[in-house]
Amino acid sequence: KHWKQKSNNWKQQRIQIKNNENIQLQIIDIFGKIVTDKNLNSNEYYIVGEGLAKGNYFVKAINQTGEIAIFRLVKME
């Protein structure tokens, strides 16, 4: 696994990239619309869900070799 999910509190999730890789990060709403599409490098932190409306989302991270990780995000506030 080339990324790790960190949390300072239950309301905030952030992703930190490991191993000097670039990651494509997508946040997808329940209708399948990509609402965020970012390319992140290993020196960046990204706060997942910042600026999103309340609701259910999927977060999809793809590394340079095509490995995919998907997790569910429930935005409550």
Disulfide bonds with the S-S distance in Angstrom:
none
